[in-house]
Amino acid sequence: MISEKYIIELQPVPWKRGVDALRRGEDFALLPPYKNVQGRSFIWPYSEPLHEEVIQAFCNPNSSLLKIENTEYPLKPINVGINAGYLLFDQALNTAMEQNKIKIWENKDTLSNILKLAKNRIDCYINDKWAILSGIKALKQSHPFVNLSQLQQDRIIFKRTAHIGYLKAPSEKFPFKDDFIKEMDAALKLVFERRTQIDSDDK
């Protein structure tokens, strides 16, 4: 039986403001940071994983980032679309960018990037895998005459899990911290077990 002794209030805030509030010890927890123990020493512990984000490239035929670190310098760089302000690269892609093997194009959002990819205005697009798949589904409905069938899943850049991140520093303001974390992790485990069971039953 999961405890019902806590009432949780979620407050939407800009990401940087949320991080700063936790750093200053003003808030109890932040949802949903990725694990960054060295970079955010003021957060500990992290909850059970809430979601795994897969950052992946989707490309047109004849374009690929799979072996970019092993390829010779191309006649022209591969045009890669990203959402404005979100450069989600690993070391190999950063090096490839410095070597002019790839050229970055920032577009305002996921749908804009997918549309440019479908129209061959960019060669690849990098973002969260599920955001891209969701965007492709939405574009099929809003732009039924745009051919999206040629888009191919390509290089996986990295994977990371999202969590509830709790304020590390001991605080008289949150004396319930340890008990709350224990109860929340138990609740999350139960939710994920039920979801796994539902997914299994649907197969």
Secondary structure, 3 states (H helix, E strand, C coil): CCCCCCCCCCCCCCHHHHHHHHHCCCCCEECCCECCCCCCCCEEEECCCCEEEEEEEEECCCCCCCCHHHCCCCCCCEEEEEECCCCCCCHHHHHHHHCCCEEEEEECCHHHHHHHHHCCCCCEEEEEHHHHHHHHHHHHHHCCCCCCCCCEEEEEEEEEEECCEEECCCCCCCCCHHHHHHHHHHHHHHHHHHHHHHHHHHC
